């Protein structure tokens, strides 16, 4: 399994708009072939900090996610909301297999 943790910090005045745009991306992403999980996490002590847990069956499936219209729409919608560049951390999923 191919997993990416995406670390995101948004501007304080953009949190609600970011969550709304991210919900649309999440809802479409979980229907993609090869998607195993697409969890959106928000830090309880800092509402501007998010982590996306994205798990796909293969690296190819994960790469195809970035070619979808919903990903492009999300990326463009949230670009100005970012307090800093988002950072993806690739990991190999061991369990579940």
N, C-alpha and C positions, 0 to 999 in steps of 0.2 A: 504494500500500500504506500502511496506517495502522499506525504503530509506536508503542509506548509502552515506555519504560524505566522500570521501577518500582524505586525505591531503597528498601531496607528494612534496618533495623537491629533485631535482636532481642536480648532479654536473654540474657546468657551461659548461664544455666541452662536456657534454652528452645530451644537450637539443635537438639537431636535431635528434639524434638517438633515444632518448626517444619518441619524437613526432612520428617518423616513426613507431616504434614498437607499440605504443599506438593506432595509426590509425588502424592497423590490428586487434587489440583486440576489438576496438570500432565497426568496421564493422561487425565482427562476433557476438559480444554481442547483438547488436540490433535485431538480427534475432532469439534470444533465446525465447522459450516459456515463457510467463510471464514477459518478459522485457517490461517496459513502457517507460523508458528513460535511456540513457547512455551518458551523456554529459561530455565532457572533457573541462575543463576551465583552462586558463593560466592567471596568474596575469600580468596585463599590466606594473606594476612597478618593477616586478621581474620575468624575464622569466624562472627562475629555480623553481618557485612555481606553482603547479597545484592542482586543486580540481576536483575530479571525482564526478559527481552526478549520482548515480546508483539507479534506481527505478524499483522494481519488484512487481508483483501482490501479492506475498506472500514471507515469509521468506524462505520457501522451494525452491522457484524459485531462490532466491538470493544465497542460499547455493549450488544449482545445478550449478550456474555460475562458482563457484570455482572448479568444477569437469570437466570443459570442456577442450578439448585440446588447444583451443586458449588462454584461461586464463593461463594454465600452460606454454605455449610457451612465452606469454608476461611476466609472473612472472620471468621466467628464463632469458629471454633476458634483462630485465631491472635491475636485481638484483645488478649488479656492477655499475649501473648508479646512484643509490640512494645516496644522501648526508646524509640522515638520514632515519631511518625506517619509512615507510608509516604508517599513522594512520587512521583507519576507525571510523567514528562516526555514529552509527545507529540512525535513526529517524523514527518516524511514520508519513507517509504521510496522511494529512487530506483532502486537496483539490488539485486536483480533487479526488473524491472518487474512 
